[in-house]
């Protein structure tokens, strides 16, 4: 039997705080979503001024990154390179840059999805959150 690592609530709070700090540093109003390895929502935080739609997009990006075990940008690139049929992939709704998996010892334990600013800035915020774990 294998051992599976999981995110604790304290770790989720550290990720959220790190992501929020990065967003505030740049005065970016975003929504931050954190999911477990199955894409189940553990944390949702919509900062003041963030667009309401971002509260739907951020969790979708996070879920896509967790289930795929890779950044959600991979799927956006697949579609942008002409493989439009990939838009019909089941359960993947957030195929936009901004979802980043949380990897521990080559095992995905969850993901962070951010929405509200430019896609590369969303990724910057998500990675700052993951970095706050000190892995």
Buried (B, 14 or more C-beta within 10 A) or exposed (E): EEEEEEBEEEBBBBBBBBBBEBBEEEEBBBBBBBBBBEBEBBBBBBBEEBBEEBBBBBBBBBBBBBBBBBBBBBBBEBBEEEEEEBEEBEEBBBBBBBBBBBBBEEBBBBBBBBBBBEBEBBBBBBBBBBBBBEE
